């Protein structure tokens, strides 16, 4: 075993020397799909640098080129499993310092060093190329360069937080470091992060030519880098203080202080500016040492693993290739789905029975493409080409060539059955799906001749922003149908979670008691502001009452009644929500809900709503402790999730957590709903639910699975 590990370590990074004096460091791990900077690989790099230095002294090496042997992938970063295993600050700091030392050796080589970046270059990969003299990149779409460490609750610790601001300026560097976003080769060149970009086919030969030119004393063309105004702004302590102060305010606005990593990155950039490199790197290593051991970092890495696992969670049976898709129903949702498909290069036939509805769907799709052009995610010509991939239709002509159908008509069982029967007749053996948020997939299957070709494909609104797609397996859905929908979801760059058919599926069922309990709190005298603020402080993107406005009170009331019909008194609608039925309060879409809206923008809670609730709550408000609000809203979600697991609606606690994070915005820094429950302790949660049940009734009765786990001292992830 030891020998095997050693062999693989050596194979993961090799040193090749050609007859022109160029040494090639080639990363190509035989055991992974991507190259990762594990401890073993870093040790191997350290050893090979000894050989390179010997070759330089002997006059045999005139330049060094670093490249990857993997197509479309340079280096994905450090080994995440090693990061999560570190629980000691001193060890974490030492690991970072060791990585910095090795990359500093690359930087200090007495011959030119050239990085040939082809494909994704992330985290430690970016930090390695920052230590090189010259950076070249292929202009293929897979080439993305960035420092995503903040998404794991840490900062770039192998020199990235220090070197990037010195290379491309504080403004551009802080944007990349604090957001974790990546840039393509074009943007990287504009920022000054790479010197040249070119077709992937000539990258290696150009890297050698540039290396030899540099060895002969010919300096490469300077990278673009920050403009004159930016350089002037960053040249003084006052200017740097202003830039980082503004960045800190933006971070706090977006994260509410729940994520320490971006704040720590700002602190390191502020303190290390103008300092010698060695001292700046020491500050960086100390900072990452503090962050790695935090619960936030461990939770974010847990979420990272959930995301990675979701990519592989489809059925073993292979699905069909999907190149042509039909979308039935050209409302906002249908138009959004059509736009997403076209954006990802899939030909779309958008069908509706109403010409005006078709125009609305096409207009919505065009608006999304226009926004992408405005944000420079697409060129105008590219946007036009993709918009042209959407073919509007008032009938089923052309459906004989369709691979998959997505039905997105009105949420009525009779209408959906009729439309699906028509689509099945027109599309033959195509896979059929329904974008339903609550109706039974199994019931729809009963209307079809080939029910095995049918599954649910539940997108969340707005389609272009929400990552989650629930894939619903009906009783007769085949593995092939589910696998086809799973593969299409991945092709759309969405997060697939496979669930069993059942009322509300996963996300909406877990959300029901959360939203409902906010109504109970309101009826007991709680204020809109204090209820929502408590949940926003917890980390939710918006409070439950604001979310009800976003969903639409009419839609929420209909969904709530569906859940009440399915589960009885335990999910009976709250008096406050029942009292608003039949009123003209629909939420954001008509400007009146729990909040007042002007031009679609939330202004403030509407005090007039308390008079409308007078029959169930009275006009007087009372202060409810924040802890009580949180427990009464969050713990029923934990309880419902336990029921979902016991019923087999969700396959694992990880699926629940991933769905809640990507479908509702449950705070990632808490690791997910059930990870949070494990942190609190299931015995404690059951004790609180028992107390609430004695006071408020059956809706707080602990689920059998939850009580069993609590009694045995287990957690959801045990």
Secondary structure, DSSP 8 states (H G I E B T S, - for coil): -HHHHHHHHHHHEEEEE-TTSEEEEEE--TTSSS--B-HHHHHHHHHHHHHHHHHHHTT--SEEEEEESSTTEEE--B-HHHHHH---HHHHHHHHHHHHHHHHHHHH-SSEEEEEE-SEEETHHHHHHHTSSEEEEE-STT--EE-GGGGGTS--TTTHHHHHHHHH-HHHHHHHHHH--EE-HHHHHHHTS-SEEE-HHHHHHHHHHHHHHHHTT--------S-HHHHHHHSSHHHHHHHHHHHHHHHHHHHTT--HHHHHHHHHHHHHTTS-HHHHHHHHHHHHHHHHTSHHHHHHHHHHHHHHHHTT-S-SS------EEEEE--SHHHHHHHHHHHHTT-EEEEE-S-HHHHHHHHHHHHHHHHHHHHTTSS-HHHHHHHHTTEEEESS-TTGGG-SEEEE---S-HHHHHHHHHHHHHHHTT-EEEE--SSS-HHHHHTT-S-GGGEEEEEE-SSTTT--EEEEEE-TT--HHHHHHHHHHHHHTT-EEEEEE--TTTTHHHHHHHHHHHHHHHHHTT--HHHHHHHHHHHT-SS-HHHHHHHH-HHHHHHHHHHHHHHHGGGG---HHHHHTTTSS--BGGGTBSSEEEETTEEEEE-TTHHHHTTTTT-S------HHHHHHHHHHHHHHHHHHHHHHTSSS-HHHHHHHHHHHH---GGGT-HHHHHHHH-HHHHHHHHHHHHHHH-GGG---HHHHHHHHHT--TT-
